[in-house]
C-alpha cells in the first residue's frame, strides 16, 4: 500500500481503525507478505506515521495499529523518552520520508515510569531522570505515563518546530489493547 503525502488526519484515522482491528483480532492484520517485502525493497518505504514507543515487549506498534511492512516508522526506547537520537530519527521520517503524523505512544504498566517513581540508579538513570523531570512528584503510574508522554510531545514540538507534521500523544492500555488518543 502506498502512503505518499497523506495528511496527519488521514494517518490518525488509519491508526484508530488499525487499533480497532487489533482489539477484535486473534492474529495480526498487517501486510507482511513476500509481495509487500519485495515492493518495499524495490520502491522504498513510505510510512504514513511515526510512532515513538516504549521498548516494552508488550507494546508492538505494528500489531497495535494492524500495520504491515513499510506502514509505520517506529522508534522504540524505554520510557518513550526523547533525546537527540530520537529527534534525529523523527526529523528523518518527517523531512525525508514525508510522514505528517508523529505519535508518542506511552502505555500502562510502564517499567521505566515505575522505575522513575521509585528512583532507580544505574544506567537506567539516564532514562528515569528524563521521566522524573516530566512527572515531578506524581506517584500514580498511569497519570505519570500520561505526563511523560506529554513531556515528550512538548519536546518534539519545541525542538522540531515544524508546521509540516502534527505531533500528538497516546496511551496504550496493556490490558485491553485500546489506544487512547485523547490525553
C-alpha positions, 0 to 999 in steps of 0.5 A: 500500500502506498502512503505518499503525502497523506495528511496527519488526519488521514494517518490518525484515522488509519491508526484508530481503525488499525487499533480497532482491528487489533482489539477484535483480532486473534492474529495480526492484520498487517501486510507482511507478505513476500509481495509487500517485502519485495515492493518495499525493497524495490520502491522504498518505504513510505510510512504514513506515521511515526510512532515513538514507543516504549521498548516494552515487549508488550507494546508492538506498534505494528500489531497495535495499529494492524500495520504491515511492512513499510506502514509505520516508522517506529522508534522504540526506547524505554520510557518513550523518552526523547533525546537527540537520537530520537529527534534525529530519527523523527526529523528523518521520517518527517523531512525525508520520508514525508510522514505528517503524523508523529505519535508518542505512544506511552502505555500502562504498566510502564517499567521505566515510569515505575522505575522513575517513581521509585528512583532507580540508579544505574544506567537506567538513570539516564532514562528515569531522570528524563521521566522524573523531570516530566512527572515531578512528584506524581506517584500514580503510574498511569497519570505519570505515563500520561505526563511523560508522554506529554513531556515528550510531545512538548519536546518534539514540538519545541525542538522540531518546530515544524508546521509540516507534521502534527505531533500528538500523544497516546496511551496504550492500555496493556490490558485491553489493547485500546489506544487512547488518543485523547490525553 
